[in-house]
Structure formats: structure tokens, C-alpha cells
């Protein structure tokens, strides 16, 4: 089977996204300097401020490094989702301390913004599941199979993340990612599951009732990534068509 290679030329839309992702590192550097100088955000522990800033700096370059090292380009849709979610969770949530703004829920003080980001991530991971399913060539075989893929990938991440939070809380002194609360952990998973179900319902309605709810648009855009042609390697007409769809 012929392999599809994208043109080495980087389109303008992708350059804009690279700049946006790089801006995450700028935010992280600014927050790191402010933390080291002990300026502002007195309600946030020093260790939390420094670690959040370093995470923002590192995450800013992950997609670009992967694309460079493996000569692969992710679909633009994934770049947009990535930079938006990292900004909302790491910069706004952690660096600016919004995760620490609690509300009284079920008799305990729990983070409302944390629940929102968990819920949104459930929806986002369903989009990622479509992409991974397309790469593995198992997406679109049957509606039931697609639903299993969506549930498996989305909820597997939710479980792994809660195990990570549990491990951090018990390994690093002073950390309380789970707020020492079973309720907080379960609400995280329920929030994540809720928008996973919303995505699945959206998918089923579109596929069964032939109503345009955006799933076909996602599938089409997520199929535009691929390997980058080597130097002096001429892309075929099929490659050029693929690249034009991405632009």
C-alpha cells in the first residue's frame, strides 16, 4: 500500500498555531520569574507556582518537538485543541490559581473549575479517540465498535489520571491533588464521563439519523495529518491533495 507523505512546506495556518503554542512558554516564563521573585499570587504555594510554570514551558513545545523528531504533522484541529486546553488548564487553572477557588459541594469544599476541565477533557479525548482509531484503521467499521473506542480511550485516561493524582499525593509531601477526598475523585470521573456520553450521543444521532452534528467534519479534518516528505522527496499528486485539504 502506498504511503502518503505531506509536503515539507509549512502552511501559514500552522505557523500561527506554532506561535500560539510558543506563547504558552512565554506565559510560563513570566509566571516562573514572578514566582521566584515572590511577586503576586500570595495565596499559591511557592512549589505549586514554580512547578506549574515549568509544566507550561515544557508542554508548549511538545507537539512541535514530536513533529520535528518523527517528521510527522498532526492535524490542525488537534493543535487548536491542544493549545486551548493547555492554556485553560495549566495557565488559567494552575498558574493563576483558579483550580484553588472552591465551592461547597456535598458538604466539602471542592474545585468547580477542576470539574469543568475534567468534563471538557472527556469530550476532547473522544476527538483524540477518533484520530487514533483512524491511524489504527479501526475507526468507522461499525457504530458499536466506534462507541467502544470512544469509551475505552476517554475513560482509560480518566482512570490513569486519578491514579497519577493518588500517587503524587502520597509521594510528594504537602501535595493534595485529590484534596484527600473520595468525593472529589469520583466527581472528577463523573464529570469526565458526562461529556464523554454527550459526545457519544452526538455521534449516534449523526450516524443513525443522518443529522449533521459535526462528527463528519471532525473525521474529515482529523484525517489530514501524516508523514512529512524527506528532503528531495517529491510528494505525489495524492499527497498534494491531502496537504491542500489540511490548508
C-alpha positions in Angstrom: 0.0 0.0 0.0 1.3 3.4 -1.0 2.4 5.7 1.9 1.1 9.2 1.9 3.6 12.0 2.5 2.8 15.6 3.2 4.7 18.5 1.5 7.6 19.8 3.6 6.3 23.3 3.1 4.6 24.6 6.3 1.4 26.5 5.6 0.6 29.8 7.2 -2.2 28.5 9.4 0.2 26.0 11.0 2.8 28.7 11.6 0.2 30.7 13.5 -0.6 27.7 15.7 3.1 27.2 16.4 3.3 30.8 17.6 0.3 30.3 19.8 1.9 27.2 21.3 5.1 29.1 21.9 3.2 31.8 23.7 2.4 29.2 26.3 6.1 29.1 27.1 6.2 32.9 27.4 3.3 32.8 29.9 5.2 30.0 31.8 8.5 32.0 31.9 6.7 35.1 33.1 4.9 33.1 35.9 8.2 31.4 36.8 10.0 34.8 37.2 7.1 36.2 39.3 7.2 33.1 41.5 11.0 33.3 42.0 10.7 37.0 42.8 7.7 36.2 45.1 5.5 38.8 43.3 1.8 38.4 43.4 -0.4 35.2 43.9 0.4 35.1 47.6 -2.4 32.5 48.1 -0.5 30.0 46.0 2.3 27.9 47.5 5.8 28.6 46.0 6.3 25.0 45.0 3.0 24.9 43.1 3.7 28.2 41.3 7.2 27.0 40.2 6.1 23.5 39.1 3.0 24.9 37.2 5.2 27.4 35.3 7.7 24.7 34.4 4.9 22.4 33.2 3.6 25.2 31.0 7.1 25.8 29.5 7.6 22.1 28.7 4.1 21.4 27.3 4.4 24.4 25.0 6.9 22.6 22.7 5.6 19.0 22.9 3.7 19.0 19.6 6.4 20.8 17.7 9.1 18.5 19.0 7.2 15.4 18.1 6.5 16.7 14.6 10.2 17.6 14.2 11.7 14.4 15.5 9.3 12.0 13.8 8.7 14.0 10.7 5.0 13.9 11.3 2.3 16.6 11.3 -0.7 16.4 13.5 -4.0 17.7 12.1 -4.5 21.4 12.7 -7.6 20.6 14.7 -5.5 18.7 17.3 -3.1 21.7 17.6 -6.0 24.1 18.2 -7.5 21.7 20.9 -4.1 21.3 22.5 -3.1 24.9 22.8 -6.6 25.9 24.0 -6.8 23.2 26.7 -3.2 23.7 28.0 -3.9 27.4 28.3 -7.2 26.8 30.1 -5.9 24.1 32.5 -2.2 24.9 33.1 -2.1 28.7 32.7 -5.5 29.7 34.0 -6.1 26.7 36.3 -2.7 26.2 37.8 -0.5 29.3 37.2 -3.3 31.7 38.0 -4.7 29.5 40.8 -8.3 29.2 39.5 -8.1 25.5 40.4 -7.9 26.6 44.1 -11.2 28.6 44.0 -13.5 26.2 45.8 -17.3 25.9 46.3 -19.2 23.9 48.8 -20.3 20.6 47.2 -21.9 17.7 49.1 -20.6 19.0 52.4 -17.0 19.5 51.2 -15.0 22.3 49.6 -14.3 21.2 46.0 -12.9 22.9 43.0 -15.5 24.0 40.4 -13.1 24.8 37.7 -11.4 21.5 38.1 -14.7 19.7 37.4 -15.2 21.8 34.3 -11.8 21.0 32.9 -12.3 17.3 33.6 -15.7 17.4 31.8 -14.3 19.2 28.8 -11.4 16.8 28.6 -13.9 13.9 28.3 -15.2 15.5 25.1 -11.7 16.3 23.8 -10.5 12.7 24.3 -13.3 11.4 22.2 -12.0 13.6 19.4 -8.5 12.2 20.1 -10.1 8.7 20.0 -11.4 9.3 16.5 -7.9 10.3 15.4 -6.2 7.3 17.0 -8.9 5.0 15.5 -8.2 6.4 12.1 -4.5 5.9 12.4 -5.1 2.3 13.6 -7.6 1.9 10.7 -10.2 0.6 13.0 -12.5 3.6 13.0 -15.7 3.6 11.1 -16.1 -0.2 10.9 -19.3 -0.2 12.9 -21.2 2.2 15.2 -20.9 -0.2 18.2 -17.2 -0.6 17.6 -16.7 3.2 17.4 -18.6 3.7 20.7 -16.3 1.2 22.4 -13.3 3.0 21.1 -14.6 6.3 22.4 -15.4 4.9 25.8 -12.2 2.9 26.2 -9.8 5.7 25.3 -11.6 8.5 27.1 -12.3 6.6 30.3 -8.9 4.9 30.4 -7.3 8.3 30.6 -9.6 9.4 33.4 -8.6 6.4 35.4 -4.9 6.8 34.7 -5.1 10.5 35.7 -6.8 9.7 39.0 -4.1 7.1 39.8 -1.5 9.7 39.0 -3.1 12.2 41.4 -3.2 9.5 44.1 0.5 8.7 43.6 1.5 12.3 43.7 -0.4 13.0 46.9 1.3 10.0 48.6 4.8 10.5 47.3 5.3 14.3 47.3 4.9 15.9 50.8 2.3 18.7 51.0 0.5 17.8 47.8 -3.3 17.3 47.8 -4.4 16.9 44.2 -7.3 14.7 45.3 -7.9 17.0 48.3 -7.9 13.9 50.4 -11.4 13.3 49.3 -13.1 10.3 47.7 -15.9 12.7 46.6 -13.5 14.9 44.7 -12.1 11.9 42.9 -15.4 10.4 42.0 -16.8 13.8 40.8 -13.8 14.2 38.6 -14.5 10.8 36.9 -18.3 11.5 36.7 -17.6 14.9 35.1 -15.3 13.3 32.6 -17.8 10.6 31.9 -20.7 13.0 31.4 -19.2 14.8 28.4 -17.9 11.6 27.0 -21.5 10.4 26.9 -22.6 13.7 25.4 -20.1 13.1 22.5 -21.3 9.5 22.1 -24.9 10.7 21.9 -23.9 13.3 19.4 -22.1 10.6 17.3 -25.0 8.1 17.4 -27.6 10.8 16.4 -25.5 11.9 13.5 -24.7 8.4 12.2 -28.2 6.9 12.8 -30.4 9.9 12.0 -28.2 11.4 9.3 -28.2 14.7 11.1 -25.1 16.9 10.7 -23.8 17.5 14.2 -20.1 18.0 13.4 -18.8 14.4 13.6 -18.2 14.1 9.9 -16.4 17.4 9.9 -14.1 16.2 12.8 -13.4 12.9 11.0 -12.5 14.7 7.8 -10.2 17.2 9.5 -8.5 14.6 11.7 -7.6 12.6 8.6 -5.3 15.4 7.2 -2.2 14.6 9.3 0.6 12.4 8.1 4.3 11.8 7.5 6.4 14.6 6.0 8.3 14.0 2.8 12.1 13.7 3.2 14.4 16.3 1.7 14.4 16.0 -2.2 11.5 13.6 -2.0 8.7 14.7 -4.3 5.2 14.3 -3.0 2.7 12.6 -5.3 -0.5 14.2 -6.6 -2.4 12.3 -3.8 0.0 13.8 -1.3 -0.6 17.4 -2.6 -4.4 16.8 -2.5 -4.1 15.7 1.1 -2.0 18.7 2.0 -4.4 21.1 0.3 -7.3 19.7 2.4 -5.3 20.5 5.6 -4.9 24.1 4.4 
